[in-house]
Amino acid sequence: MSLNPLRLRYPVLIRCMGEGRRPSVREVKSVAKRILREAFPEREARRQSDTRLYRNMLRMARAILGSEPDKQ
C-alpha cells in the first residue's frame, strides 16, 4: 500500500481537514511556523511569537485549518 504524498508532506492539514476535527494549539502553531518557513525562506526559521508576521501566520493557519484551536 502506498502512502499519499500529501499525507507525508502535510500531516497536520490532512489529519485536521481529512478527519474533520478541530486543530490543537500545537497543530496551529506548527502550521503557522511551516507557512512562515515556506513563504519566507530567506528569514531565519526561529520562533517569532512576538512579531506581527508570526501573528499573521497564526491567523492564516487557523483559516486554513477551518476553525479556532481547541484549548490545551
PDB file of N, CA, C, O and CB in Angstrom:
ATOM      1  N   MET A   1       0.848  -1.177   0.000  1.00  0.00           N
ATOM      2  CA  MET A   1       0.000   0.000   0.000  1.00  0.00           C
ATOM      3  C   MET A   1       0.894   1.241   0.000  1.00  0.00           C
ATOM      4  O   MET A   1       1.784   1.361   0.842  1.00  0.00           O
ATOM      5  CB  MET A   1      -0.965  -0.002   1.226  1.00  0.00           C
ATOM      6  N   SER A   2       0.664   2.161  -0.935  1.00  0.00           N
ATOM      7  CA  SER A   2       1.471   3.375  -0.988  1.00  0.00           C
ATOM      8  C   SER A   2       0.787   4.479  -0.183  1.00  0.00           C
ATOM      9  O   SER A   2      -0.438   4.596  -0.157  1.00  0.00           O
ATOM     10  CB  SER A   2       1.697   3.825  -2.457  1.00  0.00           C
ATOM     11  N   LEU A   3       1.614   5.272   0.462  1.00  0.00           N
ATOM     12  CA  LEU A   3       1.082   6.389   1.248  1.00  0.00           C
ATOM     13  C   LEU A   3       0.875   7.592   0.348  1.00  0.00           C
ATOM     14  O   LEU A   3       1.658   7.832  -0.571  1.00  0.00           O
ATOM     15  CB  LEU A   3       2.028   6.747   2.419  1.00  0.00           C
ATOM     16  N   ASN A   4      -0.150   8.325   0.606  1.00  0.00           N
ATOM     17  CA  ASN A   4      -0.439   9.540  -0.122  1.00  0.00           C
ATOM     18  C   ASN A   4       0.677  10.548   0.149  1.00  0.00           C
ATOM     19  O   ASN A   4       0.990  10.809   1.310  1.00  0.00           O
ATOM     20  CB  ASN A   4      -1.825  10.112   0.278  1.00  0.00           C
ATOM     21  N   PRO A   5       1.293  11.131  -0.907  1.00  0.00           N
ATOM     22  CA  PRO A   5       2.387  12.091  -0.687  1.00  0.00           C
ATOM     23  C   PRO A   5       1.957  13.311   0.119  1.00  0.00           C
ATOM     24  O   PRO A   5       2.760  13.858   0.876  1.00  0.00           O
ATOM     25  CB  PRO A   5       2.945  12.546  -2.017  1.00  0.00           C
ATOM     26  N   LEU A   6       0.710  13.748  -0.027  1.00  0.00           N
ATOM     27  CA  LEU A   6       0.246  14.889   0.771  1.00  0.00           C
ATOM     28  C   LEU A   6       0.181  14.542   2.246  1.00  0.00           C
ATOM     29  O   LEU A   6       0.439  15.398   3.092  1.00  0.00           O
ATOM     30  CB  LEU A   6      -1.125  15.356   0.290  1.00  0.00           C
ATOM     31  N   ARG A   7      -0.156  13.307   2.570  1.00  0.00           N
ATOM     32  CA  ARG A   7      -0.213  12.871   3.969  1.00  0.00           C
ATOM     33  C   ARG A   7       1.184  12.958   4.594  1.00  0.00           C
ATOM     34  O   ARG A   7       1.327  13.311   5.765  1.00  0.00           O
ATOM     35  CB  ARG A   7      -0.772  11.417   4.073  1.00  0.00           C
ATOM     36  N   LEU A   8       2.189  12.640   3.819  1.00  0.00           N
ATOM     37  CA  LEU A   8       3.563  12.706   4.318  1.00  0.00           C
ATOM     38  C   LEU A   8       4.064  14.139   4.396  1.00  0.00           C
ATOM     39  O   LEU A   8       4.774  14.500   5.334  1.00  0.00           O
ATOM     40  CB  LEU A   8       4.486  11.884   3.432  1.00  0.00           C
ATOM     41  N   ARG A   9       3.701  14.953   3.418  1.00  0.00           N
ATOM     42  CA  ARG A   9       4.219  16.320   3.368  1.00  0.00           C
ATOM     43  C   ARG A   9       3.472  17.280   4.300  1.00  0.00           C
ATOM     44  O   ARG A   9       4.081  18.179   4.880  1.00  0.00           O
ATOM     45  CB  ARG A   9       4.147  16.836   1.951  1.00  0.00           C
ATOM     46  N   TYR A  10       2.181  17.094   4.441  1.00  0.00           N
ATOM     47  CA  TYR A  10       1.368  17.992   5.251  1.00  0.00           C
ATOM     48  C   TYR A  10       0.513  17.206   6.245  1.00  0.00           C
ATOM     49  O   TYR A  10      -0.713  17.214   6.138  1.00  0.00           O
ATOM     50  CB  TYR A  10       0.479  18.860   4.355  1.00  0.00           C
ATOM     51  N   PRO A  11       1.130  16.539   7.194  1.00  0.00           N
ATOM     52  CA  PRO A  11       0.366  15.657   8.083  1.00  0.00           C
ATOM     53  C   PRO A  11      -0.681  16.362   8.934  1.00  0.00           C
ATOM     54  O   PRO A  11      -1.755  15.804   9.156  1.00  0.00           O
ATOM     55  CB  PRO A  11       1.302  14.938   8.979  1.00  0.00           C
ATOM     56  N   VAL A  12      -0.405  17.559   9.414  1.00  0.00           N
ATOM     57  CA  VAL A  12      -1.375  18.262  10.255  1.00  0.00           C
ATOM     58  C   VAL A  12      -2.602  18.642   9.439  1.00  0.00           C
ATOM     59  O   VAL A  12      -3.732  18.456   9.892  1.00  0.00           O
ATOM     60  CB  VAL A  12      -0.742  19.519  10.885  1.00  0.00           C
ATOM     61  N   LEU A  13      -2.387  19.170   8.244  1.00  0.00           N
ATOM     62  CA  LEU A  13      -3.521  19.538   7.401  1.00  0.00           C
ATOM     63  C   LEU A  13      -4.391  18.328   7.090  1.00  0.00           C
ATOM     64  O   LEU A  13      -5.618  18.405   7.152  1.00  0.00           O
ATOM     65  CB  LEU A  13      -3.034  20.180   6.104  1.00  0.00           C
ATOM     66  N   ILE A  14      -3.760  17.224   6.760  1.00  0.00           N
ATOM     67  CA  ILE A  14      -4.510  16.016   6.417  1.00  0.00           C
ATOM     68  C   ILE A  14      -5.271  15.495   7.632  1.00  0.00           C
ATOM     69  O   ILE A  14      -6.431  15.099   7.519  1.00  0.00           O
ATOM     70  CB  ILE A  14      -3.564  14.928   5.874  1.00  0.00           C
ATOM     71  N   ARG A  15      -4.622  15.495   8.787  1.00  0.00           N
ATOM     72  CA  ARG A  15      -5.293  14.988   9.994  1.00  0.00           C
ATOM     73  C   ARG A  15      -6.502  15.848  10.359  1.00  0.00           C
ATOM     74  O   ARG A  15      -7.570  15.320  10.668  1.00  0.00           O
ATOM     75  CB  ARG A  15      -4.309  14.943  11.176  1.00  0.00           C
ATOM     76  N   CYS A  16      -6.338  17.158  10.323  1.00  0.00           N
ATOM     77  CA  CYS A  16      -7.440  18.030  10.735  1.00  0.00           C
ATOM     78  C   CYS A  16      -8.535  18.114   9.679  1.00  0.00           C
ATOM     79  O   CYS A  16      -9.715  17.950   9.990  1.00  0.00           O
ATOM     80  CB  CYS A  16      -6.916  19.421  11.038  1.00  0.00           C
ATOM     81  N   MET A  17      -8.154  18.365   8.452  1.00  0.00           N
ATOM     82  CA  MET A  17      -9.150  18.526   7.397  1.00  0.00           C
ATOM     83  C   MET A  17      -9.737  17.185   6.987  1.00  0.00           C
ATOM     84  O   MET A  17     -10.947  17.069   6.793  1.00  0.00           O
ATOM     85  CB  MET A  17      -8.536  19.220   6.186  1.00  0.00           C
ATOM     86  N   GLY A  18      -8.895  16.179   6.854  1.00  0.00           N
ATOM     87  CA  GLY A  18      -9.357  14.868   6.420  1.00  0.00           C
ATOM     88  C   GLY A  18     -10.237  14.169   7.436  1.00  0.00           C
ATOM     89  O   GLY A  18     -11.146  13.419   7.080  1.00  0.00           O
ATOM     90  N   GLU A  19      -9.957  14.425   8.712  1.00  0.00           N
ATOM     91  CA  GLU A  19     -10.741  13.797   9.772  1.00  0.00           C
ATOM     92  C   GLU A  19     -11.862  14.706  10.271  1.00  0.00           C
ATOM     93  O   GLU A  19     -12.664  14.301  11.112  1.00  0.00           O
ATOM     94  CB  GLU A  19      -9.836  13.413  10.931  1.00  0.00           C
ATOM     95  N   GLY A  20     -11.918  15.933   9.754  1.00  0.00           N
ATOM     96  CA  GLY A  20     -12.973  16.863  10.141  1.00  0.00           C
ATOM     97  C   GLY A  20     -12.955  17.226  11.612  1.00  0.00           C
ATOM     98  O   GLY A  20     -14.009  17.352  12.236  1.00  0.00           O
ATOM     99  N   ARG A  21     -11.769  17.396  12.169  1.00  0.00           N
ATOM    100  CA  ARG A  21     -11.690  17.755  13.583  1.00  0.00           C
ATOM    101  C   ARG A  21     -10.986  19.093  13.741  1.00  0.00           C
ATOM    102  O   ARG A  21     -10.281  19.559  12.845  1.00  0.00           O
ATOM    103  CB  ARG A  21     -10.957  16.662  14.387  1.00  0.00           C
ATOM    104  N   ARG A  22     -11.194  19.697  14.903  1.00  0.00           N
ATOM    105  CA  ARG A  22     -10.554  20.971  15.204  1.00  0.00           C
ATOM    106  C   ARG A  22      -9.086  20.751  15.534  1.00  0.00           C
ATOM    107  O   ARG A  22      -8.730  19.741  16.142  1.00  0.00           O
ATOM    108  CB  ARG A  22     -11.268  21.679  16.369  1.00  0.00           C
ATOM    109  N   PRO A  23      -8.227  21.692  15.135  1.00  0.00           N
ATOM    110  CA  PRO A  23      -6.801  21.562  15.432  1.00  0.00           C
ATOM    111  C   PRO A  23      -6.499  21.908  16.882  1.00  0.00           C
ATOM    112  O   PRO A  23      -7.220  22.681  17.513  1.00  0.00           O
ATOM    113  CB  PRO A  23      -5.985  22.454  14.506  1.00  0.00           C
ATOM    114  N   SER A  24      -5.436  21.333  17.394  1.00  0.00           N
ATOM    115  CA  SER A  24      -4.957  21.716  18.723  1.00  0.00           C
ATOM    116  C   SER A  24      -4.129  22.995  18.576  1.00  0.00           C
ATOM    117  O   SER A  24      -3.770  23.385  17.465  1.00  0.00           O
ATOM    118  CB  SER A  24      -4.110  20.560  19.385  1.00  0.00           C
ATOM    119  N   VAL A  25      -3.835  23.629  19.683  1.00  0.00           N
ATOM    120  CA  VAL A  25      -2.991  24.832  19.672  1.00  0.00           C
ATOM    121  C   VAL A  25      -1.638  24.486  19.071  1.00  0.00           C
ATOM    122  O   VAL A  25      -1.105  25.252  18.268  1.00  0.00           O
ATOM    123  CB  VAL A  25      -2.820  25.415  21.111  1.00  0.00           C
ATOM    124  N   ARG A  26      -1.086  23.361  19.442  1.00  0.00           N
ATOM    125  CA  ARG A  26       0.222  22.933  18.921  1.00  0.00           C
ATOM    126  C   ARG A  26       0.182  22.761  17.401  1.00  0.00           C
ATOM    127  O   ARG A  26       1.124  23.142  16.705  1.00  0.00           O
ATOM    128  CB  ARG A  26       0.658  21.612  19.588  1.00  0.00           C
ATOM    129  N   GLU A  27      -0.896  22.195  16.897  1.00  0.00           N
ATOM    130  CA  GLU A  27      -1.017  21.999  15.453  1.00  0.00           C
ATOM    131  C   GLU A  27      -1.112  23.327  14.713  1.00  0.00           C
ATOM    132  O   GLU A  27      -0.503  23.492  13.656  1.00  0.00           O
ATOM    133  CB  GLU A  27      -2.235  21.141  15.138  1.00  0.00           C
ATOM    134  N   VAL A  28      -1.861  24.262  15.253  1.00  0.00           N
ATOM    135  CA  VAL A  28      -1.970  25.584  14.628  1.00  0.00           C
ATOM    136  C   VAL A  28      -0.598  26.248  14.591  1.00  0.00           C
ATOM    137  O   VAL A  28      -0.216  26.824  13.571  1.00  0.00           O
ATOM    138  CB  VAL A  28      -2.988  26.478  15.393  1.00  0.00           C
ATOM    139  N   LYS A  29       0.141  26.174  15.685  1.00  0.00           N
ATOM    140  CA  LYS A  29       1.473  26.779  15.721  1.00  0.00           C
ATOM    141  C   LYS A  29       2.418  26.105  14.739  1.00  0.00           C
ATOM    142  O   LYS A  29       3.219  26.781  14.093  1.00  0.00           O
ATOM    143  CB  LYS A  29       2.050  26.706  17.128  1.00  0.00           C
ATOM    144  N   SER A  30       2.338  24.794  14.618  1.00  0.00           N
ATOM    145  CA  SER A  30       3.235  24.105  13.695  1.00  0.00           C
ATOM    146  C   SER A  30       2.921  24.474  12.250  1.00  0.00           C
ATOM    147  O   SER A  30       3.836  24.620  11.440  1.00  0.00           O
ATOM    148  CB  SER A  30       3.135  22.589  13.885  1.00  0.00           C
ATOM    149  N   VAL A  31       1.642  24.627  11.915  1.00  0.00           N
ATOM    150  CA  VAL A  31       1.274  25.038  10.567  1.00  0.00           C
ATOM    151  C   VAL A  31       1.720  26.481  10.319  1.00  0.00           C
ATOM    152  O   VAL A  31       2.218  26.791   9.237  1.00  0.00           O
ATOM    153  CB  VAL A  31      -0.250  24.894  10.351  1.00  0.00           C
ATOM    154  N   ALA A  32       1.550  27.353  11.290  1.00  0.00           N
ATOM    155  CA  ALA A  32       1.984  28.748  11.145  1.00  0.00           C
ATOM    156  C   ALA A  32       3.486  28.838  10.918  1.00  0.00           C
ATOM    157  O   ALA A  32       3.944  29.595  10.062  1.00  0.00           O
ATOM    158  CB  ALA A  32       1.594  29.562  12.384  1.00  0.00           C
ATOM    159  N   LYS A  33       4.246  28.073  11.678  1.00  0.00           N
ATOM    160  CA  LYS A  33       5.708  28.086  11.504  1.00  0.00           C
ATOM    161  C   LYS A  33       6.107  27.532  10.147  1.00  0.00           C
ATOM    162  O   LYS A  33       7.051  28.015   9.522  1.00  0.00           O
ATOM    163  CB  LYS A  33       6.388  27.278  12.615  1.00  0.00           C
ATOM    164  N   ARG A  34       5.386  26.519   9.696  1.00  0.00           N
ATOM    165  CA  ARG A  34       5.690  25.938   8.385  1.00  0.00           C
ATOM    166  C   ARG A  34       5.386  26.934   7.279  1.00  0.00           C
ATOM    167  O   ARG A  34       6.171  27.077   6.341  1.00  0.00           O
ATOM    168  CB  ARG A  34       4.891  24.640   8.165  1.00  0.00           C
ATOM    169  N   ILE A  35       4.252  27.627   7.376  1.00  0.00           N
ATOM    170  CA  ILE A  35       3.919  28.657   6.391  1.00  0.00           C
ATOM    171  C   ILE A  35       5.014  29.715   6.373  1.00  0.00           C
ATOM    172  O   ILE A  35       5.463  30.135   5.307  1.00  0.00           O
ATOM    173  CB  ILE A  35       2.540  29.302   6.703  1.00  0.00           C
ATOM    174  N   LEU A  36       5.437  30.138   7.544  1.00  0.00           N
ATOM    175  CA  LEU A  36       6.483  31.155   7.658  1.00  0.00           C
ATOM    176  C   LEU A  36       7.770  30.684   6.981  1.00  0.00           C
ATOM    177  O   LEU A  36       8.393  31.430   6.226  1.00  0.00           O
ATOM    178  CB  LEU A  36       6.751  31.490   9.138  1.00  0.00           C
ATOM    179  N   ARG A  37       8.160  29.443   7.258  1.00  0.00           N
ATOM    180  CA  ARG A  37       9.392  28.905   6.650  1.00  0.00           C
ATOM    181  C   ARG A  37       9.273  28.787   5.134  1.00  0.00           C
ATOM    182  O   ARG A  37      10.207  29.127   4.408  1.00  0.00           O
ATOM    183  CB  ARG A  37       9.723  27.533   7.246  1.00  0.00           C
ATOM    184  N   GLU A  38       8.126  28.306   4.656  1.00  0.00           N
ATOM    185  CA  GLU A  38       7.972  28.088   3.224  1.00  0.00           C
ATOM    186  C   GLU A  38       7.722  29.392   2.454  1.00  0.00           C
ATOM    187  O   GLU A  38       8.176  29.535   1.319  1.00  0.00           O
ATOM    188  CB  GLU A  38       6.833  27.119   2.976  1.00  0.00           C
ATOM    189  N   ALA A  39       7.014  30.325   3.056  1.00  0.00           N
ATOM    190  CA  ALA A  39       6.705  31.582   2.376  1.00  0.00           C
ATOM    191  C   ALA A  39       7.868  32.567   2.418  1.00  0.00           C
ATOM    192  O   ALA A  39       8.040  33.381   1.511  1.00  0.00           O
ATOM    193  CB  ALA A  39       5.479  32.216   2.997  1.00  0.00           C
ATOM    194  N   PHE A  40       8.665  32.483   3.482  1.00  0.00           N
ATOM    195  CA  PHE A  40       9.779  33.415   3.660  1.00  0.00           C
ATOM    196  C   PHE A  40      11.066  32.642   3.960  1.00  0.00           C
ATOM    197  O   PHE A  40      11.597  32.738   5.067  1.00  0.00           O
ATOM    198  CB  PHE A  40       9.474  34.424   4.801  1.00  0.00           C
ATOM    199  N   PRO A  41      11.573  31.879   2.991  1.00  0.00           N
ATOM    200  CA  PRO A  41      12.749  31.047   3.250  1.00  0.00           C
ATOM    201  C   PRO A  41      14.007  31.852   3.586  1.00  0.00           C
ATOM    202  O   PRO A  41      14.940  31.324   4.191  1.00  0.00           O
ATOM    203  CB  PRO A  41      13.020  30.179   2.054  1.00  0.00           C
ATOM    204  N   GLU A  42      14.032  33.121   3.195  1.00  0.00           N
ATOM    205  CA  GLU A  42      15.207  33.940   3.473  1.00  0.00           C
ATOM    206  C   GLU A  42      15.299  34.357   4.950  1.00  0.00           C
ATOM    207  O   GLU A  42      16.361  34.760   5.423  1.00  0.00           O
ATOM    208  CB  GLU A  42      15.188  35.178   2.592  1.00  0.00           C
ATOM    209  N   ARG A  43      14.187  34.254   5.660  1.00  0.00           N
ATOM    210  CA  ARG A  43      14.185  34.606   7.086  1.00  0.00           C
ATOM    211  C   ARG A  43      14.659  33.426   7.919  1.00  0.00           C
ATOM    212  O   ARG A  43      14.467  32.266   7.553  1.00  0.00           O
ATOM    213  CB  ARG A  43      12.776  35.049   7.542  1.00  0.00           C
ATOM    214  N   GLU A  44      15.266  33.738   9.016  1.00  0.00           N
ATOM    215  CA  GLU A  44      15.690  32.676   9.927  1.00  0.00           C
ATOM    216  C   GLU A  44      14.453  31.990  10.493  1.00  0.00           C
ATOM    217  O   GLU A  44      13.535  32.655  10.973  1.00  0.00           O
ATOM    218  CB  GLU A  44      16.585  33.240  11.073  1.00  0.00           C
ATOM    219  N   ALA A  45      14.428  30.654  10.436  1.00  0.00           N
ATOM    220  CA  ALA A  45      13.262  29.886  10.909  1.00  0.00           C
ATOM    221  C   ALA A  45      13.368  29.662  12.412  1.00  0.00           C
ATOM    222  O   ALA A  45      13.651  28.556  12.871  1.00  0.00           O
ATOM    223  CB  ALA A  45      13.153  28.521  10.167  1.00  0.00           C
ATOM    224  N   ARG A  46      13.138  30.723  13.161  1.00  0.00           N
ATOM    225  CA  ARG A  46      13.158  30.606  14.619  1.00  0.00           C
ATOM    226  C   ARG A  46      11.823  31.099  15.158  1.00  0.00           C
ATOM    227  O   ARG A  46      11.047  31.735  14.445  1.00  0.00           O
ATOM    228  CB  ARG A  46      14.347  31.414  15.240  1.00  0.00           C
ATOM    229  N   ARG A  47      11.573  30.805  16.391  1.00  0.00           N
ATOM    230  CA  ARG A  47      10.303  31.219  16.990  1.00  0.00           C
ATOM    231  C   ARG A  47      10.215  32.738  17.007  1.00  0.00           C
ATOM    232  O   ARG A  47      11.093  33.422  17.533  1.00  0.00           O
ATOM    233  CB  ARG A  47      10.157  30.650  18.425  1.00  0.00           C
ATOM    234  N   GLN A  48       9.158  33.243  16.433  1.00  0.00           N
ATOM    235  CA  GLN A  48       8.965  34.690  16.335  1.00  0.00           C
ATOM    236  C   GLN A  48       7.581  35.053  16.854  1.00  0.00           C
ATOM    237  O   GLN A  48       6.835  35.782  16.200  1.00  0.00           O
ATOM    238  CB  GLN A  48       9.146  35.177  14.872  1.00  0.00           C
ATOM    239  N   SER A  49       7.248  34.549  18.015  1.00  0.00           N
ATOM    240  CA  SER A  49       5.890  34.683  18.514  1.00  0.00           C
ATOM    241  C   SER A  49       5.479  36.117  18.821  1.00  0.00           C
ATOM    242  O   SER A  49       4.289  36.388  18.982  1.00  0.00           O
ATOM    243  CB  SER A  49       5.734  33.860  19.735  1.00  0.00           C
ATOM    244  N   ASP A  50       6.424  37.034  18.905  1.00  0.00           N
ATOM    245  CA  ASP A  50       6.049  38.402  19.221  1.00  0.00           C
ATOM    246  C   ASP A  50       6.031  39.293  17.985  1.00  0.00           C
ATOM    247  O   ASP A  50       5.831  40.502  18.108  1.00  0.00           O
ATOM    248  CB  ASP A  50       6.995  38.971  20.250  1.00  0.00           C
ATOM    249  N   THR A  51       6.232  38.734  16.815  1.00  0.00           N
ATOM    250  CA  THR A  51       6.246  39.562  15.618  1.00  0.00           C
ATOM    251  C   THR A  51       4.883  39.596  14.949  1.00  0.00           C
ATOM    252  O   THR A  51       4.092  38.661  15.073  1.00  0.00           O
ATOM    253  CB  THR A  51       7.288  39.056  14.642  1.00  0.00           C
ATOM    254  N   ARG A  52       4.622  40.667  14.250  1.00  0.00           N
ATOM    255  CA  ARG A  52       3.372  40.809  13.509  1.00  0.00           C
ATOM    256  C   ARG A  52       3.258  39.730  12.429  1.00  0.00           C
ATOM    257  O   ARG A  52       2.177  39.189  12.192  1.00  0.00           O
ATOM    258  CB  ARG A  52       3.279  42.212  12.876  1.00  0.00           C
ATOM    259  N   LEU A  53       4.373  39.426  11.783  1.00  0.00           N
ATOM    260  CA  LEU A  53       4.357  38.411  10.736  1.00  0.00           C
ATOM    261  C   LEU A  53       3.928  37.057  11.288  1.00  0.00           C
ATOM    262  O   LEU A  53       3.102  36.372  10.686  1.00  0.00           O
ATOM    263  CB  LEU A  53       5.731  38.301  10.083  1.00  0.00           C
ATOM    264  N   TYR A  54       4.486  36.672  12.430  1.00  0.00           N
ATOM    265  CA  TYR A  54       4.117  35.384  13.022  1.00  0.00           C
ATOM    266  C   TYR A  54       2.641  35.372  13.431  1.00  0.00           C
ATOM    267  O   TYR A  54       1.952  34.371  13.231  1.00  0.00           O
ATOM    268  CB  TYR A  54       5.009  35.081  14.243  1.00  0.00           C
ATOM    269  N   ARG A  55       2.159  36.461  13.993  1.00  0.00           N
ATOM    270  CA  ARG A  55       0.743  36.527  14.366  1.00  0.00           C
ATOM    271  C   ARG A  55      -0.148  36.408  13.132  1.00  0.00           C
ATOM    272  O   ARG A  55      -1.202  35.773  13.179  1.00  0.00           O
ATOM    273  CB  ARG A  55       0.442  37.839  15.112  1.00  0.00           C
ATOM    274  N   ASN A  56       0.280  37.020  12.032  1.00  0.00           N
ATOM    275  CA  ASN A  56      -0.479  36.887  10.788  1.00  0.00           C
ATOM    276  C   ASN A  56      -0.457  35.446  10.285  1.00  0.00           C
ATOM    277  O   ASN A  56      -1.460  34.959   9.763  1.00  0.00           O
ATOM    278  CB  ASN A  56       0.084  37.828   9.716  1.00  0.00           C
ATOM    279  N   MET A  57       0.668  34.765  10.437  1.00  0.00           N
ATOM    280  CA  MET A  57       0.750  33.371  10.019  1.00  0.00           C
ATOM    281  C   MET A  57      -0.139  32.490  10.897  1.00  0.00           C
ATOM    282  O   MET A  57      -0.701  31.507  10.416  1.00  0.00           O
ATOM    283  CB  MET A  57       2.205  32.880  10.071  1.00  0.00           C
ATOM    284  N   LEU A  58      -0.271  32.834  12.178  1.00  0.00           N
ATOM    285  CA  LEU A  58      -1.196  32.099  13.051  1.00  0.00           C
ATOM    286  C   LEU A  58      -2.630  32.265  12.566  1.00  0.00           C
ATOM    287  O   LEU A  58      -3.395  31.300  12.537  1.00  0.00           O
ATOM    288  CB  LEU A  58      -1.070  32.583  14.513  1.00  0.00           C
ATOM    289  N   ARG A  59      -2.996  33.487  12.185  1.00  0.00           N
ATOM    290  CA  ARG A  59      -4.346  33.725  11.655  1.00  0.00           C
ATOM    291  C   ARG A  59      -4.560  32.927  10.371  1.00  0.00           C
ATOM    292  O   ARG A  59      -5.623  32.343  10.164  1.00  0.00           O
ATOM    293  CB  ARG A  59      -4.572  35.236  11.390  1.00  0.00           C
ATOM    294  N   MET A  60      -3.550  32.907   9.519  1.00  0.00           N
ATOM    295  CA  MET A  60      -3.648  32.168   8.274  1.00  0.00           C
ATOM    296  C   MET A  60      -3.799  30.666   8.540  1.00  0.00           C
ATOM    297  O   MET A  60      -4.599  29.994   7.889  1.00  0.00           O
ATOM    298  CB  MET A  60      -2.418  32.436   7.401  1.00  0.00           C
ATOM    299  N   ALA A  61      -3.033  30.149   9.493  1.00  0.00           N
ATOM    300  CA  ALA A  61      -3.112  28.725   9.836  1.00  0.00           C
ATOM    301  C   ALA A  61      -4.503  28.382  10.350  1.00  0.00           C
ATOM    302  O   ALA A  61      -5.057  27.343   9.990  1.00  0.00           O
ATOM    303  CB  ALA A  61      -2.048  28.356  10.892  1.00  0.00           C
ATOM    304  N   ARG A  62      -5.074  29.244  11.187  1.00  0.00           N
ATOM    305  CA  ARG A  62      -6.433  28.996  11.689  1.00  0.00           C
ATOM    306  C   ARG A  62      -7.444  28.998  10.548  1.00  0.00           C
ATOM    307  O   ARG A  62      -8.372  28.189  10.532  1.00  0.00           O
ATOM    308  CB  ARG A  62      -6.824  30.054  12.738  1.00  0.00           C
ATOM    309  N   ALA A  63      -7.262  29.906   9.597  1.00  0.00           N
ATOM    310  CA  ALA A  63      -8.175  29.963   8.454  1.00  0.00           C
ATOM    311  C   ALA A  63      -8.028  28.716   7.586  1.00  0.00           C
ATOM    312  O   ALA A  63      -9.026  28.162   7.126  1.00  0.00           O
ATOM    313  CB  ALA A  63      -7.915  31.230   7.616  1.00  0.00           C
ATOM    314  N   ILE A  64      -6.813  28.278   7.361  1.00  0.00           N
ATOM    315  CA  ILE A  64      -6.573  27.088   6.543  1.00  0.00           C
ATOM    316  C   ILE A  64      -7.175  25.854   7.205  1.00  0.00           C
ATOM    317  O   ILE A  64      -7.797  25.024   6.543  1.00  0.00           O
ATOM    318  CB  ILE A  64      -5.062  26.884   6.311  1.00  0.00           C
ATOM    319  N   LEU A  65      -6.987  25.744   8.505  1.00  0.00           N
ATOM    320  CA  LEU A  65      -7.472  24.569   9.223  1.00  0.00           C
ATOM    321  C   LEU A  65      -8.974  24.636   9.484  1.00  0.00           C
ATOM    322  O   LEU A  65      -9.579  23.647   9.896  1.00  0.00           O
ATOM    323  CB  LEU A  65      -6.729  24.419  10.536  1.00  0.00           C
ATOM    324  N   GLY A  66      -9.569  25.792   9.247  1.00  0.00           N
ATOM    325  CA  GLY A  66     -11.015  25.890   9.267  1.00  0.00           C
ATOM    326  C   GLY A  66     -11.673  26.184  10.593  1.00  0.00           C
ATOM    327  O   GLY A  66     -12.901  26.174  10.676  1.00  0.00           O
ATOM    328  N   SER A  67     -10.904  26.447  11.638  1.00  0.00           N
ATOM    329  CA  SER A  67     -11.542  26.777  12.910  1.00  0.00           C
ATOM    330  C   SER A  67     -10.515  27.261  13.909  1.00  0.00           C
ATOM    331  O   SER A  67      -9.305  27.186  13.696  1.00  0.00           O
ATOM    332  CB  SER A  67     -12.295  25.570  13.469  1.00  0.00           C
ATOM    333  N   GLU A  68     -11.043  27.754  14.994  1.00  0.00           N
ATOM    334  CA  GLU A  68     -10.179  28.121  16.109  1.00  0.00           C
ATOM    335  C   GLU A  68      -9.681  26.844  16.775  1.00  0.00           C
ATOM    336  O   GLU A  68     -10.376  25.829  16.760  1.00  0.00           O
ATOM    337  CB  GLU A  68     -10.930  29.032  17.132  1.00  0.00           C
ATOM    338  N   PRO A  69      -8.474  26.885  17.363  1.00  0.00           N
ATOM    339  CA  PRO A  69      -7.948  25.673  18.001  1.00  0.00           C
ATOM    340  C   PRO A  69      -8.650  25.334  19.307  1.00  0.00           C
ATOM    341  O   PRO A  69      -9.193  26.214  19.974  1.00  0.00           O
ATOM    342  CB  PRO A  69      -6.475  25.829  18.257  1.00  0.00           C
ATOM    343  N   ASP A  70      -8.637  24.065  19.668  1.00  0.00           N
ATOM    344  CA  ASP A  70      -9.078  23.646  20.990  1.00  0.00           C
ATOM    345  C   ASP A  70      -8.029  24.128  21.979  1.00  0.00           C
ATOM    346  O   ASP A  70      -6.840  24.117  21.662  1.00  0.00           O
ATOM    347  CB  ASP A  70      -9.284  22.086  21.075  1.00  0.00           C
ATOM    348  N   LYS A  71      -8.435  24.545  23.152  1.00  0.00           N
ATOM    349  CA  LYS A  71      -7.500  24.977  24.188  1.00  0.00           C
ATOM    350  C   LYS A  71      -6.851  23.768  24.826  1.00  0.00           C
ATOM    351  O   LYS A  71      -7.537  22.842  25.257  1.00  0.00           O
ATOM    352  CB  LYS A  71      -8.211  25.832  25.252  1.00  0.00           C
ATOM    353  N   GLN A  72      -5.528  23.775  24.889  1.00  0.00           N
ATOM    354  CA  GLN A  72      -4.805  22.672  25.541  1.00  0.00           C
ATOM    355  C   GLN A  72      -3.710  23.214  26.400  1.00  0.00           C
ATOM    356  O   GLN A  72      -2.985  22.447  27.033  1.00  0.00           O
ATOM    357  CB  GLN A  72      -4.229  21.699  24.515  1.00  0.00           C
TER     358      GLN A  72
END
